[in-house]
């Protein structure tokens, strides 16, 4: 594992970085492989051509770095005028770039399509004995003679082609929106072919099981030997400075090598939605909303959006010097505003859902882009938006005329606290029982105002309910994420509510309580996403360590900082801590909350940091019950006047029980620790502040954490 270093806060804390000299020229090679002519149509994808189209349009209108149309090379089947992304065409595209670029140029590379794994041609280059493959559209089957898949683009070759560009002194940012392996099973409908996994299993390429087994037997110290080990990226970037004369490399991967990544109709709930890679769309949506951010901030906001919108189960990986500004330019501080053009009784702007504009978004009209907020001429609200454009109508009195050169500026971020739940498919006793419970719930005004029930398969639902006849609980209603997908191995950790032991009133009460618990946890993260552009002069980094169960104290020699864009894997008896430094001139209050995969919210402590003060302490102990994707949320609030320390302990809530029959729910955290301080807990993490005398600590900074069983 590479050396880890201090990081700045994601979205709410100030990050400063030296801006490099402006690039001479910007180049892009965009590859989108959708229809694989040598494979069954069931393996074809819909989204890669749309990913490439979206990225091309963004780059041509990029407010931070200008990409000339002739320097954006597109290889995508299904796009008019684009060349098919065959292996030969991809190689030729890279060769042309390597010949064309000059020192100081910037190159953006995008791979969208299927990925898989195959036995490594050179096992010494792969810890797990497997090559990661990107599949061009002319991919063939396994060839026993040469020991590889015909026409596959192997990770080693991709690395060599990128190195040829970097050798000319050009900086490279590459995004891989593909996956390699893993399993995912649909348990609930999610719209008309709404979700597809960019996953091609080795057997579909006729790779022999014996060859895969032999390759995996050559594994040399893989993460499976230590669940906490950082996975190796398919293309190494490294955070260290490149050799003299060589350009830098930043690499974003949609999924780790044992995961899948989805494509689905994006943006959710919009009339112009179309199949897109979730990773691609989320990256460029974030860039459109916050131009000029660093790669680290971008990575962390992608992870935040995944959690807030329940978009994907995969864990992206980010490599390289992430503290540079995206595209290598200094665009920080750009205001979200666009030239306004009259359209009927309203105005039209060249920005849309990709930029965070949606129906109801408040926008201000200004005579000049440099005008301060108090110089607003009129207030408008968005009445309709597509991906790259929006229309707005004036609120109240319309200005006598719209000045030439006027702009519309985004003035607010709306937060939708409602919960949309897709019902299970009809035709079963549990589904019929759920229909009766819904009728009962809708009689309650508070529930009817906050929860929307939609038919099975309706696109854009926050949760999907399913009946799984071949599960251990065939009478139950299973509560699934928005994809409707569940790994069979995760079924035991998926919440469900039995139906045959409850009447309609009882089932309604339990389901309403479940939805309230889930909504509270999701809404806490929604607030954090809505305040993502706020900043405070506070430095922070996440720290992990081991708890010495004999001495009952943290092993200080094991404390390690976590790379800011990584999602660390933690096992029981691991400890999570924070280092915070207030570099400002005013005090800052902090609150620390732990949101579990079971939707529990545990208050870990709060306090006040005076100017110049620092905190370095451990807060969270991972308990044996831990399993899933947890979040550590640090909320920092500037102090005004002589107010008391902000206390958000009221946000604490019990976990959502995995199996809910008749009877009371699980106990809260109070009183769950025994006299020794460990005790038995229904939560996956316990607060260390309950064990020792220490002043705990925490703006909305959100750290993703995977808790897994086992360990070393």
Secondary structure, 3 states (H helix, E strand, C coil): CCCCCCCECCCCECCCCCCCCCCCCEEEEEEECCCCCCCCHHHCCCCHHHHHHHHHHHHHCCCCCCCCHHHEEEEECCCCCCECCCHHHHHHHHHHHHHHCCCCCEEEEEEECCEEEEECCCHHHCCCCEEEEEECCCCCCEECCCCEECCEEEHHHHHHHHHHHHCCCCEEEEEEECCCCCCCEECCCCCCCCCEECECCHHHHCCCHHHHHHHHCCCCCCHHHCCCCCCCCCCCCCCCCCCCCCCCEEEEECCCCCCCCEEEEECCCCCCCEEEEHHHHHHHHHHHHCCCCEHHHHHHHHHHHHHHHCCCCCCCEEECCCCCEHHHCCCCCCCCEEEEEEECCEEEECCCHHHCCCCCCEEEEECCCCCCHHHCCEEEEEEEECCCCEEEEEECCCCCCCCCCCEEEECCCCCCCCEEEECCCCCCHHHHHHHHHHHHHCCCHHHHHHEEEECCCCCCCCEEEECCCCCCCCCCEEEECCCCEECHHHHHHCCEECCCCCCHHHHHHHHHHHHHHHHHHHHHHHHHHHCCCCCECEEEEEEEEEEECCCCEEEEEEEEECCCCCCEEECCCEEEEEEEEECCCCCEEEEEEEECCCCCEEEEEEEEECCCCEEEEEEEEECCCCCEEEEEEEEEEECCCCCCCCCCHHHCECCCCCEECCCCCCCCCCCCCCCCCCCCCCCCEEEHHHCCCCCCCCCCEEEEEEECCCCC
